[in-house]
Amino acid sequence: MKRYSVFAVAREALRYHTGWGRAWRAPEPKKKYDVVIVGAGGHGLATAYYLGKNYGITNVAVIEKGWLGGGNTGRNTTIIRSNYLQDPSAAIYEKARSLYEDLSQDLNYNIMFSPRGVMMLAQTQHEIRGYQRTAHANALQGVTTEYISPARVKQLVPIINLDGPRYPVLGALWQARGGTARHDAVAWGYARACSDMGMHIIQQCEVTGVRSDNGRVTGVDTTKGAIDCDKLGMVVAGHSGILADMAGFRLPIESVALQALVSEPIKPCMDVVVMANTVHGYMSQSDKGEMVIGGGADGYNNYTQRGSFHHIEETVRALVETFPMVSRLKMLRQWGGIVDMTGDRSPILSKTPLEGAFINAGWGTGGFKSIPGSGWGFAELMATGESALTQAFSLDRFAEGRFIDESVAAGVAH
């Protein structure tokens, strides 16, 4: 694989960019691999990358029924933060955030990480107490956050209206080292690095069955034929329940659509990410000038990846009071992603009842920000059988009542 650098760009410019090779190979599947990972989104590719980098396991296939990064990885609003209340959540998200900081250098691929800061508005007395509690918990966890005043909010976000008649801004939880990254580039960077290690990324290859013998996984059936493996990683987000059913067990998961939209491009007006959880809307500005807007997940189970009129009305209505300028913008495009929700709104990274099969699911609306940490911990779990990062997120917690309820603790699971 050719290393990207300013010298490589200059050299290729002189020969009209004819020397660039494929970023990743497109091989035919082998009969057997040490590890098969189903799902070539950010989490699946990160798992494969850290299996190779940290444990030397490179006889790996990453199987994707569509195109690489075509699921939730390419359909989210790119928020990166780690200011969660519960200790296990803060640990894995902070691991992810810290890995994001150097990921471009690690992968030799510009993921456009922008540590612009993430602000969570307090618009009720309840939120003030909740965010102050989170700030204290984060201090104990080693996660740098602070609770800031309305004046500081206005200084950071001049376009904000602090004196809304229903929900005035009373302060905010501020994580200065949070931010955004380019979602496609994260998937592409991991894919390129995995391919360079000799791993196979197999697109347009749908899994139709999971094979086992005496309670242990032996392989998968796909639209490109049978593939044997010693270990199987299932990382398919909203379709986790379907794949688990093929493997012979059930998951406490439901799938719903999470929608987002972007406005027409405008001049730079906001250089931080703002989340307003009371009204359930959040907004940032992309590098192209679009205002990236999102809100809550749909209130009913579905597998649609389209937008809907009610989401535009509810989300934009929620933000107009706090950001009056939104009312004057035209919508450029809208989309949806299929998110997998657990009862406690925390993920599952776990062994399964089928020996040799592992599940990484249930990230709900917070999957993108966790990609490097998720891949790091899940790779450790698959390679060694245990991981401190993933221990609390096992399937056993639902039977034992060890819930990690971030939806109640943080007020939002984004």
Buried (B, 14 or more C-beta within 10 A) or exposed (E): BEEBEEEEEEEBEEEEEEEEEEBBBEEEBEEBBEBBBBBBBBBBBBBBBBBBBBEEBBBBBBBBBEEBBBBBBBBBBBBBBBBBBBEBBBBBBBBBBBBBBEBBEBBBBBBBBBBBBBBBBBBBEEBBEBBBBBBEBBEEBEBBBBBBEBEBBBEBBEBBBBEBEEBBBBBBBBBBBBBBBBBBBBBBBBBBBBBBBEBBBBBEBEBEEBBBEEEEBBBBBBEEEBBBBBBBBBBBBBBBBEBBEBBBEEBBBBBBBBBBBBBEBBEEEBEBBBBBBBBBBBBBBBEEBBBBBBBBBBEEEBEEBEBBEEBBEBBBBBBBBBBEBBEEBEBEEBBBBBBBBBEBBBBBBBBBEBEBBBBBBBBBBBBBBBBBBBBBBBBBBBBEEEBEBBBBBBBEBBEEEEBBBBBEBBBBBB
